[in-house]
């Protein structure tokens, strides 16, 4: 296990893709009929792997957080625009 952790510390970019792949698989799991989704699965796997105290460069931290926010925005954005359009049409501002 120590060899795997040391390899991950040396190759952070490969670890990033492993987290994305495992997170996608975790996101596809359904527990009691409720699916987490790939975004939440990746976040959970990233947090679990982060417990191994692997030092990640700041650029990768910033990039992955930005991608996470982008994905959430693209998921929530269309619904927000629909709600705003309906509110505007009914003049309930």
Biotite code that builds the C-alpha atoms (Angstrom):
import biotite.structure as struc

atoms = struc.array([
    struc.Atom([0.000, 0.000, 0.000], chain_id="A", res_id=1, res_name="UNK", atom_name="CA", element="C"),
    struc.Atom([2.876, 2.354, 0.773], chain_id="A", res_id=2, res_name="UNK", atom_name="CA", element="C"),
    struc.Atom([4.295, 1.773, -2.712], chain_id="A", res_id=3, res_name="UNK", atom_name="CA", element="C"),
    struc.Atom([0.956, 2.743, -4.254], chain_id="A", res_id=4, res_name="UNK", atom_name="CA", element="C"),
    struc.Atom([0.786, 5.929, -2.191], chain_id="A", res_id=5, res_name="UNK", atom_name="CA", element="C"),
    struc.Atom([4.359, 6.892, -3.060], chain_id="A", res_id=6, res_name="UNK", atom_name="CA", element="C"),
    struc.Atom([3.636, 6.296, -6.766], chain_id="A", res_id=7, res_name="UNK", atom_name="CA", element="C"),
    struc.Atom([0.554, 8.516, -6.499], chain_id="A", res_id=8, res_name="UNK", atom_name="CA", element="C"),
    struc.Atom([2.633, 11.244, -4.829], chain_id="A", res_id=9, res_name="UNK", atom_name="CA", element="C"),
    struc.Atom([5.084, 11.174, -7.732], chain_id="A", res_id=10, res_name="UNK", atom_name="CA", element="C"),
    struc.Atom([2.427, 11.102, -10.476], chain_id="A", res_id=11, res_name="UNK", atom_name="CA", element="C"),
    struc.Atom([-0.337, 13.457, -9.425], chain_id="A", res_id=12, res_name="UNK", atom_name="CA", element="C"),
    struc.Atom([-1.806, 13.807, -12.916], chain_id="A", res_id=13, res_name="UNK", atom_name="CA", element="C"),
    struc.Atom([-2.353, 10.050, -13.192], chain_id="A", res_id=14, res_name="UNK", atom_name="CA", element="C"),
    struc.Atom([-3.968, 10.163, -9.757], chain_id="A", res_id=15, res_name="UNK", atom_name="CA", element="C"),
    struc.Atom([-6.324, 12.864, -11.024], chain_id="A", res_id=16, res_name="UNK", atom_name="CA", element="C"),
    struc.Atom([-7.550, 10.596, -13.822], chain_id="A", res_id=17, res_name="UNK", atom_name="CA", element="C"),
    struc.Atom([-7.898, 7.681, -11.399], chain_id="A", res_id=18, res_name="UNK", atom_name="CA", element="C"),
    struc.Atom([-10.062, 9.855, -9.132], chain_id="A", res_id=19, res_name="UNK", atom_name="CA", element="C"),
    struc.Atom([-12.228, 10.913, -12.076], chain_id="A", res_id=20, res_name="UNK", atom_name="CA", element="C"),
    struc.Atom([-12.641, 7.309, -13.275], chain_id="A", res_id=21, res_name="UNK", atom_name="CA", element="C"),
    struc.Atom([-13.429, 5.872, -9.856], chain_id="A", res_id=22, res_name="UNK", atom_name="CA", element="C"),
    struc.Atom([-15.695, 8.785, -9.044], chain_id="A", res_id=23, res_name="UNK", atom_name="CA", element="C"),
    struc.Atom([-17.651, 8.257, -12.217], chain_id="A", res_id=24, res_name="UNK", atom_name="CA", element="C"),
    struc.Atom([-18.172, 4.609, -11.282], chain_id="A", res_id=25, res_name="UNK", atom_name="CA", element="C"),
    struc.Atom([-19.209, 5.531, -7.732], chain_id="A", res_id=26, res_name="UNK", atom_name="CA", element="C"),
    struc.Atom([-21.619, 8.093, -9.151], chain_id="A", res_id=27, res_name="UNK", atom_name="CA", element="C"),
    struc.Atom([-23.362, 5.417, -11.208], chain_id="A", res_id=28, res_name="UNK", atom_name="CA", element="C"),
    struc.Atom([-24.174, 3.376, -8.081], chain_id="A", res_id=29, res_name="UNK", atom_name="CA", element="C"),
    struc.Atom([-27.726, 3.601, -6.795], chain_id="A", res_id=30, res_name="UNK", atom_name="CA", element="C"),
    struc.Atom([-28.464, 3.172, -3.111], chain_id="A", res_id=31, res_name="UNK", atom_name="CA", element="C"),
    struc.Atom([-32.154, 2.663, -2.278], chain_id="A", res_id=32, res_name="UNK", atom_name="CA", element="C"),
    struc.Atom([-33.029, 3.957, -5.739], chain_id="A", res_id=33, res_name="UNK", atom_name="CA", element="C"),
    struc.Atom([-31.087, 7.195, -5.324], chain_id="A", res_id=34, res_name="UNK", atom_name="CA", element="C"),
    struc.Atom([-28.096, 7.866, -7.567], chain_id="A", res_id=35, res_name="UNK", atom_name="CA", element="C"),
    struc.Atom([-25.378, 10.286, -6.559], chain_id="A", res_id=36, res_name="UNK", atom_name="CA", element="C"),
    struc.Atom([-24.342, 11.288, -10.050], chain_id="A", res_id=37, res_name="UNK", atom_name="CA", element="C"),
    struc.Atom([-20.829, 11.537, -11.447], chain_id="A", res_id=38, res_name="UNK", atom_name="CA", element="C"),
    struc.Atom([-20.050, 14.967, -10.005], chain_id="A", res_id=39, res_name="UNK", atom_name="CA", element="C"),
    struc.Atom([-20.796, 13.939, -6.436], chain_id="A", res_id=40, res_name="UNK", atom_name="CA", element="C"),
    struc.Atom([-19.071, 10.584, -6.949], chain_id="A", res_id=41, res_name="UNK", atom_name="CA", element="C"),
    struc.Atom([-15.877, 12.290, -8.086], chain_id="A", res_id=42, res_name="UNK", atom_name="CA", element="C"),
    struc.Atom([-16.029, 14.655, -5.126], chain_id="A", res_id=43, res_name="UNK", atom_name="CA", element="C"),
    struc.Atom([-16.439, 11.776, -2.661], chain_id="A", res_id=44, res_name="UNK", atom_name="CA", element="C"),
    struc.Atom([-13.597, 9.741, -4.180], chain_id="A", res_id=45, res_name="UNK", atom_name="CA", element="C"),
    struc.Atom([-11.385, 12.822, -4.213], chain_id="A", res_id=46, res_name="UNK", atom_name="CA", element="C"),
    struc.Atom([-12.052, 13.419, -0.540], chain_id="A", res_id=47, res_name="UNK", atom_name="CA", element="C"),
    struc.Atom([-11.341, 9.791, 0.359], chain_id="A", res_id=48, res_name="UNK", atom_name="CA", element="C"),
    struc.Atom([-8.091, 9.703, -1.609], chain_id="A", res_id=49, res_name="UNK", atom_name="CA", element="C"),
    struc.Atom([-7.186, 13.071, -0.102], chain_id="A", res_id=50, res_name="UNK", atom_name="CA", element="C"),
    struc.Atom([-6.991, 11.380, 3.285], chain_id="A", res_id=51, res_name="UNK", atom_name="CA", element="C"),
    struc.Atom([-3.717, 9.771, 2.124], chain_id="A", res_id=52, res_name="UNK", atom_name="CA", element="C"),
    struc.Atom([-1.990, 13.151, 2.616], chain_id="A", res_id=53, res_name="UNK", atom_name="CA", element="C"),
    struc.Atom([-0.852, 13.403, -0.996], chain_id="A", res_id=54, res_name="UNK", atom_name="CA", element="C"),
    struc.Atom([0.525, 16.864, -1.761], chain_id="A", res_id=55, res_name="UNK", atom_name="CA", element="C"),
    struc.Atom([-1.231, 18.216, -4.850], chain_id="A", res_id=56, res_name="UNK", atom_name="CA", element="C"),
    struc.Atom([0.145, 21.239, -6.717], chain_id="A", res_id=57, res_name="UNK", atom_name="CA", element="C"),
    struc.Atom([-1.941, 24.404, -6.404], chain_id="A", res_id=58, res_name="UNK", atom_name="CA", element="C"),
    struc.Atom([-2.604, 24.563, -10.160], chain_id="A", res_id=59, res_name="UNK", atom_name="CA", element="C"),
    struc.Atom([-4.315, 21.170, -10.095], chain_id="A", res_id=60, res_name="UNK", atom_name="CA", element="C"),
    struc.Atom([-6.350, 22.129, -7.031], chain_id="A", res_id=61, res_name="UNK", atom_name="CA", element="C"),
    struc.Atom([-7.547, 25.289, -8.717], chain_id="A", res_id=62, res_name="UNK", atom_name="CA", element="C"),
    struc.Atom([-8.237, 23.573, -12.017], chain_id="A", res_id=63, res_name="UNK", atom_name="CA", element="C"),
    struc.Atom([-10.269, 20.755, -10.515], chain_id="A", res_id=64, res_name="UNK", atom_name="CA", element="C"),
    struc.Atom([-12.286, 23.151, -8.339], chain_id="A", res_id=65, res_name="UNK", atom_name="CA", element="C"),
    struc.Atom([-13.025, 25.311, -11.385], chain_id="A", res_id=66, res_name="UNK", atom_name="CA", element="C"),
    struc.Atom([-14.147, 22.266, -13.366], chain_id="A", res_id=67, res_name="UNK", atom_name="CA", element="C"),
    struc.Atom([-16.357, 21.194, -10.446], chain_id="A", res_id=68, res_name="UNK", atom_name="CA", element="C"),
    struc.Atom([-18.030, 24.615, -10.347], chain_id="A", res_id=69, res_name="UNK", atom_name="CA", element="C"),
    struc.Atom([-18.465, 24.582, -14.134], chain_id="A", res_id=70, res_name="UNK", atom_name="CA", element="C"),
    struc.Atom([-20.182, 21.194, -14.036], chain_id="A", res_id=71, res_name="UNK", atom_name="CA", element="C"),
    struc.Atom([-22.520, 22.293, -11.262], chain_id="A", res_id=72, res_name="UNK", atom_name="CA", element="C"),
    struc.Atom([-23.316, 25.484, -13.156], chain_id="A", res_id=73, res_name="UNK", atom_name="CA", element="C"),
    struc.Atom([-24.153, 23.641, -16.345], chain_id="A", res_id=74, res_name="UNK", atom_name="CA", element="C"),
    struc.Atom([-26.415, 21.279, -14.403], chain_id="A", res_id=75, res_name="UNK", atom_name="CA", element="C"),
    struc.Atom([-28.267, 23.970, -12.435], chain_id="A", res_id=76, res_name="UNK", atom_name="CA", element="C"),
    struc.Atom([-28.110, 26.868, -14.914], chain_id="A", res_id=77, res_name="UNK", atom_name="CA", element="C"),
    struc.Atom([-30.853, 25.845, -17.360], chain_id="A", res_id=78, res_name="UNK", atom_name="CA", element="C"),
    struc.Atom([-33.339, 25.302, -14.542], chain_id="A", res_id=79, res_name="UNK", atom_name="CA", element="C"),
    struc.Atom([-32.511, 28.693, -13.058], chain_id="A", res_id=80, res_name="UNK", atom_name="CA", element="C"),
    struc.Atom([-33.031, 30.405, -16.412], chain_id="A", res_id=81, res_name="UNK", atom_name="CA", element="C"),
    struc.Atom([-36.403, 28.664, -16.799], chain_id="A", res_id=82, res_name="UNK", atom_name="CA", element="C"),
    struc.Atom([-37.491, 29.826, -13.352], chain_id="A", res_id=83, res_name="UNK", atom_name="CA", element="C"),
    struc.Atom([-36.430, 33.381, -14.102], chain_id="A", res_id=84, res_name="UNK", atom_name="CA", element="C"),
    struc.Atom([-38.321, 33.366, -17.409], chain_id="A", res_id=85, res_name="UNK", atom_name="CA", element="C"),
    struc.Atom([-41.489, 32.104, -15.727], chain_id="A", res_id=86, res_name="UNK", atom_name="CA", element="C"),
    struc.Atom([-41.145, 34.715, -12.973], chain_id="A", res_id=87, res_name="UNK", atom_name="CA", element="C"),
    struc.Atom([-40.727, 37.460, -15.547], chain_id="A", res_id=88, res_name="UNK", atom_name="CA", element="C"),
    struc.Atom([-43.747, 36.333, -17.550], chain_id="A", res_id=89, res_name="UNK", atom_name="CA", element="C"),
    struc.Atom([-45.976, 36.278, -14.475], chain_id="A", res_id=90, res_name="UNK", atom_name="CA", element="C"),
    struc.Atom([-44.636, 39.632, -13.206], chain_id="A", res_id=91, res_name="UNK", atom_name="CA", element="C"),
    struc.Atom([-44.011, 38.333, -9.694], chain_id="A", res_id=92, res_name="UNK", atom_name="CA", element="C"),
    struc.Atom([-40.728, 40.121, -9.144], chain_id="A", res_id=93, res_name="UNK", atom_name="CA", element="C"),
])
